[in-house]
């Protein structure tokens, strides 16, 4: 048996550079008109562009639709969890 994430659909479809349809979205972490940060089954994803608008978000179906001028879609490296905190790093 494999990881349950492996069996879930993951797809990104960009139509005419101004519409994105995606499956495999776990949550939206942050968004504004120029950038949308997502958690997906394949890791963190950043969508960049202009006048971006979330047209549809169905988390129970892991689907997202975005409208606007899409300039890039990039999987990001997950941020490593820092050991300790701010003060622990100061004392090193």
C-alpha positions as CSV (number, residue, x, y, z in Angstrom):
1,X,0.0,0.0,0.0
2,X,1.3,3.5,-0.8
3,X,0.8,6.9,0.6
4,X,-2.9,8.0,0.3
5,X,-1.6,11.3,-1.3
6,X,-0.3,9.3,-4.2
7,X,-3.8,8.2,-5.3
8,X,-5.3,11.6,-5.2
9,X,-5.6,13.5,-8.5
10,X,-3.3,16.4,-9.0
11,X,-3.6,18.6,-12.1
12,X,-3.1,22.2,-13.2
13,X,-4.7,23.5,-16.4
14,X,-4.0,27.0,-17.6
15,X,-6.3,28.4,-20.3
16,X,-5.1,31.4,-22.4
17,X,-2.9,32.6,-19.6
18,X,-5.9,34.0,-17.7
19,X,-7.7,31.0,-16.1
20,X,-6.2,28.3,-13.9
21,X,-8.1,25.2,-12.9
22,X,-6.4,22.9,-10.4
23,X,-7.0,19.7,-8.4
24,X,-5.1,18.6,-5.3
25,X,-5.5,21.8,-3.3
26,X,-5.5,21.3,0.5
27,X,-5.8,24.9,1.6
28,X,-5.1,28.5,0.6
29,X,-2.4,29.9,2.9
30,X,-2.4,33.5,1.7
31,X,-3.6,35.5,-1.3
32,X,-3.8,38.9,-2.8
33,X,-4.3,40.3,-6.4
34,X,-0.7,39.5,-7.3
35,X,0.1,36.2,-5.5
36,X,-1.7,33.1,-4.2
37,X,0.1,30.7,-1.9
38,X,-1.4,27.2,-1.6
39,X,-0.8,23.9,0.1
40,X,-1.3,21.1,-2.3
41,X,-0.9,17.3,-2.3
42,X,2.5,17.8,-4.0
43,X,3.7,20.6,-1.7
44,X,3.6,24.4,-1.4
45,X,2.6,26.1,-4.7
46,X,2.8,29.8,-5.6
47,X,0.7,31.4,-8.3
48,X,1.9,34.8,-9.4
49,X,0.2,37.3,-11.8
50,X,-1.9,40.5,-11.9
51,X,-5.5,41.0,-10.8
52,X,-5.8,37.4,-9.6
53,X,-9.1,36.4,-8.2
54,X,-10.2,33.0,-6.7
55,X,-13.2,32.2,-8.8
56,X,-13.9,28.9,-7.1
57,X,-12.6,27.0,-4.1
58,X,-14.0,23.6,-3.1
59,X,-11.7,22.3,-0.4
60,X,-13.8,19.1,0.2
61,X,-13.1,18.3,-3.5
62,X,-9.6,19.8,-3.4
63,X,-10.4,22.1,-6.4
64,X,-9.4,25.7,-7.1
65,X,-10.2,28.0,-10.0
66,X,-8.3,31.3,-10.5
67,X,-9.0,34.1,-12.9
68,X,-6.6,36.9,-13.8
69,X,-3.4,37.4,-15.7
70,X,-1.3,34.4,-14.6
71,X,2.5,34.9,-15.0
72,X,3.9,32.0,-13.1
73,X,3.1,28.8,-11.3
74,X,5.9,27.4,-9.1
75,X,6.2,24.7,-6.5
76,X,8.1,26.1,-3.5
77,X,10.4,24.3,-1.2
78,X,8.7,23.8,2.2
79,X,10.1,26.1,4.8
80,X,12.1,24.1,7.4
81,X,10.8,24.2,10.9
82,X,13.2,26.1,13.0
83,X,14.6,24.5,16.1
84,X,14.0,26.6,19.1
85,X,13.0,30.2,18.6
86,X,14.3,33.7,18.1
87,X,16.0,33.8,21.4
88,X,17.7,30.4,21.0
89,X,19.2,31.5,17.7
90,X,20.5,34.7,19.4
91,X,22.4,32.7,22.0
92,X,24.2,30.5,19.5
